[in-house]
Amino acid sequence: MTRAEQKVGSWARDVAMALGTYIPGFSRPPARFVTEDHKPVHGIVAEFDTPADVYHAAEKVRDAGFRRWDVYTPFPIHGIEEAMGFKRTALPLLVAAIGFSGAGLGLLFQYWVTKTDYPMVVQGKPFGSWESFVPIMFELGVLPSAFAALFGMLMLNGLPRFHHPLLSRPSFWRASDDRFYICIEAEDKQFHPDQVRKLLEDSGGKNIDLVEDDA
């Protein structure tokens, strides 16, 4: 394996990588590492036998400072988020911002129309009275919030993804049956093949293997 690029980790590269990975038709930037056959490297994966094994291994990977990695299990493991060092999701803030923005725009638009552009007496109230604005404000707050929650969740989870390099490994298919896996991606700033392999070995990983990205 050879290192193909030195400048990594910039936000522009991360955006380009995300677009190229999740949206068909977009090209990805050159891989950081390539094999002797010049195939891009996705990362290094290790297999674990039990939930406890992969849980403690996740703690070690977290403590080593890696950011671009994931755990694959056939069923949810209680507390795995803490073991991986997950932070609280920004999705509620995104939904709140879009919801309040929609309701606020609805309020301002209706106020401008009824007060300035086309004054109209509604229920005998003064021009610009907010009481009649509530139904539209409600709709413009709830509907954008619902779409923000759905599409924001998909975006933050990197879904839908039409291809994943790990699926090219038949042994990885047991991740939906009785095996547990950790994969550290080559896009991580701290990724170095020898160090990653040693970390996974010391964490109890088995069948440690390099994963090529043949997309």
N, C-alpha and C positions, 0 to 999 in steps of 0.2 A: 504494500500500500504506500502511496506517495501523497504528499500534501500538494493540492492543486492551487490553493489560493491563500493569501496571507491576511488580506483585509476582510474581516468578518464582523458580524454583530451590529452593523449599522441598521438604523430603522428602515432605510431604503431597501437594504438587502432582505430584511425580514418581510417587508411588504411584498417585494417581488417574489420571494419564495412562497409566501402564502397564496398569492394570485396564481402562480404557476402550478402549485400543488392542488388547489381546490377548484380552480376554474379552467375548464377545457379551453384550449386555444392560446393560453398565456404561456410563455416560455419562462423557465426558471433560470436564475443565475448559475454560473459554473459551480460545480460541487467543490467543497473544501478538500475532500480526500477522494482519491480514485484508486482503483486496484491496478495491478500490473497490466490488466487488459483494458485499462482506461474506462472502466465502468464506475459511475459515481457510487459512493458509499453512503448508505442511509444511516448506519450505526452498527452497534454491537448488541446482540441479544443473549440473555442467559435464561436458563430454565430452572424452576424451583418446584419441589415436590408438594409442599404444604403451604397453607395460608400464613402460618407463623414464619416460615422461612422467607417468603417474599415480603412479609411485613417488616421484618428486621433488616432485610437487605435494602428495602426502600428507605429506611431510616439512615443507613450508611451512605447511600447515594445522595440523599438530601443533605446530610452533614458534610459531604465532600464538595458541595456547592454547585452541583449540576442543575441546570435550568431546563434543558431540552431533553426530556426523557419521560417515559410512561410505564405504567404497570398494566398488565393484561391478565385478567382472571376470569374463570368461568362463572363466577357469582360475586356479588358485592362482599367486600371484606370490611367489617366494622372498624372504623378508625384509620383506614388507609389514607384518607385525606390528610390527617395530621402527620402520618408517617412520611408522606410525600412533601409536606410543607406547603400545602395549598393555602392560598390567601382567600379571603372572602371575595366572592365574585362581584364584579362591577355591574352586573346585569340590573339589579334593583335601581341603581343610580341612573342608568341609561333609560329604563322604563319611566322613572319619575320625571326625568328631564324632558322626555318627549311628550309624556302625558300633560304636564303642566304647560309646556310650550303650546301644545295643541289647544288646550282650554284657554290659555291667555290670548292666542291669536284669534280664537273664536269670539272672545269678549271684545277685543279691540276692533275687529271688523264690524261686528254688530253695532257697537257704539258709534263708530264712524258713519255707518250707513244711516242709522236712525237719528243721529244728532246733526250730521253735516250734509251727507250726500243726498239723502231722501228722507227728510224729517216726517215722521208719521206718529200720530197719537195712538198708543196701544193701551187699552183698558183705562183710558183717562189719566194715564201717568205722564209725567214730564218727559220731554225728549231725552233719549239716552238712559232711561231707567233700566237697571240691570236685571230686574226680576224676570222679564220675558226672554232674557238671553240664556237662562239656565239650561233648557233642553239642548240647545246647540252646543253650549260649552261642555255639557256632559258627553255628548256624542264625540266631539272633537278631542276630548280628553281620553275617553275609554278606547275608542277604535285605534288610534295611533299607538296607545300603550300596548294593546294586544298584539299588534303587528311587531312592535319593538321587542316585546318579550319573546315572540316566536323566532324572528329572524336574528335577534341578538343572541339568543341561545345557540342557534345553528352556527352563527359566525364565531362565537367564542369557543365553541367545541370543534371548530374546523369541519363542519358538516354542511352539505354532503361531500364525501370524499369518494371519488370514483375508482381510486386505486390506492393500495397501500403495499409497500415493498415486503412487509412481513408475510403477507398472504401468499407469496411465492415460495415460502418454505413449508412443505407438507407437515413437518413436525410441529409448526406453530398452530396448526388447526386444532391441536389438543387444548388450546387456550379456551375453547368453548366446551371442553369436556372435563379434564382432570389434571391439567397442568397450569402453572403460573409462570409468567414471564416478566422480565424487565428489559427494556430496550433503551439504551442511551444513544441519542442521535449525534451524528457527526457535525451537525450545525451548532452544537453547543460550543461556547468559547473555550471551555476547558477540555474539550475532547482530544485525547491522544490515545491511539489504539492500544499501546502497551499498558498505559496507566489504567484505562477503562477495563481492559481484560483482567488485570490484576485485582482491581477493586471488586469486580463481579466474582472472581474466584475466591477472594477473601470473604466475600459475603455469603458463600455457600452455593453459588451458581454452578449449574452443570450444563453440558452441551453448549458452551459459549461459542458463538459463531458470528462471523462478519455478515452483515446483510447488505446486499447490493440493491441499488435502486435502478430497476430496469424499466422505469416508466418511459 
